[in-house]
Amino acid sequence: MKQHWEKIPLSFRQFIKFCIVGFLNTFIDTLTYIFFTRILGIFYLLANIFAFIASSTNSYYMNRMFTFQSVHGKKKLEYGKFMTILLIGLGFSEIILFLCVNTFGLNDIVGKLVGVVLVLFWNFF
């Protein structure tokens, strides 16, 4: 099995791993979002930011250990780049969520999942 895995181009293997971590992060993000909006009654755009904090923290550590080859000794630079990309993704997510709910009249959870799918590609590339 390992021989077959290693024949797959590195960028595609990384994308597969990224998707696995992304699925877990989507689960964390969505559950956190539901907790803040449905249980605590927090405004949906603010809850999206809180869910982002929870899932991006997990994402950093999981992607660093599992998905990408991390450069040892450059953790601060690496974390800064990672968070910059994710913060831009959060901006996209907030805009998409707002448009889905306020312009298109979609349920906020549906809008959140639309944002997750669209921002996935930005975060990877």
C-alpha positions in Angstrom: 0.0 0.0 0.0 2.8 2.4 0.9 4.5 1.8 -2.5 1.2 2.8 -4.3 0.8 5.9 -2.1 4.4 7.1 -2.8 3.8 6.8 -6.6 1.1 9.5 -6.3 2.5 13.0 -7.0 3.4 14.8 -3.8 1.0 17.7 -4.5 -1.9 15.3 -5.0 -1.0 13.4 -1.8 -0.9 16.7 0.1 -4.3 17.6 -1.4 -5.8 14.3 -0.2 -4.4 14.8 3.3 -5.5 18.4 3.2 -9.1 17.3 2.5 -9.0 14.7 5.3 -7.9 17.4 7.8 -10.4 19.8 6.1 -13.2 17.4 6.8 -12.3 17.2 10.4 -12.0 21.0 10.6 -15.3 21.4 8.9 -16.8 19.2 11.5 -15.2 21.2 14.3 -16.1 24.5 12.6 -19.7 23.6 12.0 -20.3 22.2 15.5 -18.7 25.2 17.1 -20.8 27.5 14.9 -24.0 25.6 15.8 -23.1 25.8 19.5 -22.5 29.5 19.4 -25.6 30.4 17.3 -28.2 27.8 18.5 -27.2 27.3 22.1 -25.6 30.6 23.1 -27.6 32.7 20.7 -24.6 34.7 19.3 -25.1 36.6 16.0 -24.2 34.4 13.1 -21.3 36.5 11.7 -19.6 36.7 15.1 -20.2 33.0 15.7 -18.5 32.3 12.4 -15.4 34.1 13.7 -15.4 32.1 16.9 -15.8 28.9 14.9 -12.9 30.0 12.7 -10.6 30.4 15.8 -11.4 26.9 17.0 -11.0 25.2 13.6 -8.0 27.2 12.4 -6.1 26.3 15.6 -6.8 22.6 14.9 -6.0 23.1 11.2 -2.6 24.6 11.9 -1.5 21.7 14.1 -3.0 18.9 12.0 -1.7 20.3 8.7 1.7 21.0 10.2 2.0 17.4 11.5 0.1 15.4 8.9 -0.3 17.3 5.6 2.8 19.4 4.8 6.5 19.1 5.4 7.1 21.6 8.1 10.4 23.6 8.1 11.8 23.1 11.6 13.0 26.3 13.3 10.8 28.6 11.3 7.6 28.1 13.3 6.8 31.8 13.8 7.2 32.6 10.1 5.2 29.5 9.1 2.4 30.3 11.6 2.3 33.9 10.3 1.9 32.8 6.7 -0.6 30.1 7.7 -2.7 32.6 9.7 -2.5 35.3 7.0 -4.0 32.8 4.5 -6.7 31.7 6.9 -7.6 35.2 7.9 -8.1 36.1 4.2 -10.2 32.9 3.9 -12.2 34.1 7.0 -12.9 37.4 5.2 -14.2 35.4 2.1 -16.2 33.2 4.4 -17.8 36.1 6.2 -18.8 37.7 2.8 -20.1 34.5 1.4 -22.1 33.8 4.6 -23.5 37.3 4.7 -24.5 37.1 1.0 -26.1 33.6 1.3 -28.2 34.7 4.3 -29.0 38.3 3.5 -29.0 38.4 -0.3 -30.1 34.9 -1.3 -32.2 34.1 1.8 -30.5 30.8 2.6 -30.3 29.2 6.0 -27.2 30.3 7.8 -25.9 26.8 8.2 -26.3 26.2 4.4 -24.5 29.5 3.8 -21.7 28.5 6.1 -21.2 25.2 4.3 -21.2 27.0 0.9 -18.5 29.2 2.3 -16.5 26.2 3.6 -16.5 24.6 0.1 -15.5 27.8 -1.7 -12.8 28.8 0.8 -11.3 25.3 0.8 -9.6 26.0 -2.6 -8.3 29.4 -1.5 -6.8 27.9 1.7 -5.1 25.0 -0.1 -3.5 27.0 -3.0 
